Amino acid sequence: MSSKVWNFFFELYKFRYALSQLVFQQLILRYRRTALGYLWTLLSPLLMMSVMAVVFSSLFKSDLKTFAVFLFGGMIPWTYFSSVVAQSSSSLINNEGMIKKVYIPKGIFPLSIALGLLIDSLFSFVALFFIILAVGGTLSLGLLFLPVSFLLLFLFSFGVGLILSIATVFFRDFQHITTIALQGLFFLTPILYQPGLIDGKLGLLVSLNPVTPYIALFRAPLVDGSFPDIHILIQTTAISIVTVLIGLLIFLSQEKKFIFRM
Amino acid sequence: MSSIQVKNLTIKFPVYNDQAHSLKEYFSSIFKRDRSARHDDYLAVNNISFGVNPGDRLGIIGKNGAGKSTLLKAICRIYEPSEGEVITNGTIAPMLEIGAGFHPEFSGRENIYLNGAILGYTKKQLKKIEPEVIAFSELEDFIDTPVKHYSTGMYMRLAFALSTAINPDILILDEIFNGGDAKFMAKAKKRMYSLIDQASIVIVVSHDHSLMQSLCNRVIWIDHGKLIDDGAPEQIVSRYLSA
């Protein structure tokens, strides 16, 4: 198994130029022929979050500025996670034509999506961060932790993406299931509310939700201006490593077989 | 030294009666007694062994659906062997379906880099061949236009020029390139033959038997996934035609 994992990364390394081209293709295509171009990476989350901030702050009767900062801390990791999961799930079937005509390491497709969206997410994060600072965010040493937050989130999302990309080849239903599941998961993740605010059975689901601790990983530095709790750090590190390993295990076991199911 | 060893190669395709693989189908199959009855295996390539040595020009003949293209794809690593193995030494240029991975929204120039990267070329190599590819495909005026606006001929010219821009050790051809106008065809044939001359090994699938006899020094005949015969082109072709 370990030689297979090694080989997986070695093949990706050999095709690194193809990987960079695929990432580049994603970034370009999303905004090509739009008047505002890449500015949309900034504008669309900004507009989206403004709408949500206004609606939910009045619904929850909380201060708009405070809520906006709070929402920002939750939406950054959520948007990344959900886009990676949704797009990875169709990453192999969308490239069927290429996969059947030329040899290419298959892991390149989910990986290029996780990387392309990471670049998008970092850009929109930086841009939004300045707006949030103006509204009342905090500038603290805690921000130095964010690269680690992004890394852990990347590993977790990529792991889930690997699993779903394979699952969708075998059962096309997963494309639809993923969309619905993500919508449900959004409400089970403490993005709009504080964790612990919901109790009972639903509260249990929120605390069992593996995405929940990742929100804390971003919210602590952005909203509270502190390093995340050590338990959260251990928990997310463990989840990220286990998810990537399971993802690789499933992907590698099917990598050479799924072409016969396309 | 380039070489290809095909040892006891078998490629199985699961054949599904219902093409829509769905969860419903999966769950209903769980309750069926005999789960293996869900699909039959189709042996596209059935226990084939042969070796190709440097200098060989190997032709593959057989009826439609005999497994020729599947065999080529297995040599190019597109299909993984279900049983047996394929060992290759040397760089391989598969010219199976050229233009795979062209993106319609991208310009010709961008597609040279995108598709070139997928074919395994390095950035340095692509920088070097870019002007030559553009000149050969005669697309100087349209190279920065998205390829979705290209005519079929323009598209084929670019794909052909790119996939033949670098001399491989092993050249794999599924039918000789056919497309473009007469003038381009003549030019393409010339380039193709120079590529063939310089490659250490050439494997070609074709229904053009006179081409097989003029190009190849050895022909194998495949039927229903099995190797029927292997030998000198004239001999195998005449046996195949009289069969």
Contacts between the chains, C-beta under 8 A, distances in Angstrom:
chain1	res1	chain2	res2	distance
A	14	B	120	7.9
A	15	B	117	7.7
A	15	B	120	7.2
A	17	B	117	4.7
A	17	B	121	7.8
A	17	B	122	6.1
A	17	B	123	5.4
A	18	B	117	3.9
A	18	B	118	5.1
A	18	B	120	7.6
A	20	B	117	7.7
A	21	B	113	6.1
A	21	B	114	4.9
A	21	B	117	4.3
A	21	B	118	7.5
A	22	B	114	7.8
A	25	B	103	6.4
A	25	B	106	7.2
A	25	B	114	6.2
A	28	B	106	7.9
A	29	B	103	7.7
A	29	B	105	5.9
A	32	B	105	6.3
A	97	B	100	6.2
A	97	B	101	7.6
A	98	B	100	5.3
A	98	B	101	4.6
A	98	B	118	6.7
A	99	B	78	7.8
A	100	B	73	8.0
A	100	B	78	6.6
A	101	B	78	7.2
A	101	B	96	6.0
A	101	B	97	4.8
A	101	B	100	3.4
A	101	B	101	7.5
A	102	B	76	7.5
A	102	B	78	6.9
A	102	B	94	6.4
A	102	B	96	7.7
A	102	B	100	5.2
A	102	B	101	6.8
A	102	B	118	6.1
A	102	B	119	6.5
A	103	B	76	5.7
A	103	B	77	4.0
A	103	B	78	5.5
A	103	B	94	7.6
A	104	B	118	5.9
A	170	B	21	6.2
A	171	B	21	6.2
A	171	B	22	6.3
A	171	B	23	5.0
A	171	B	26	6.5
A	172	B	20	7.3
A	172	B	21	6.5
A	172	B	22	6.6
A	173	B	22	5.5
A	173	B	23	4.6
A	173	B	24	7.9
A	256	B	80	3.7
A	257	B	80	7.4
A	259	B	78	7.3
A	259	B	79	6.5
A	259	B	80	7.6
A	260	B	12	7.6
A	260	B	13	5.7
A	260	B	14	5.8
A	260	B	79	7.9
A	261	B	14	7.3
A	261	B	21	6.6
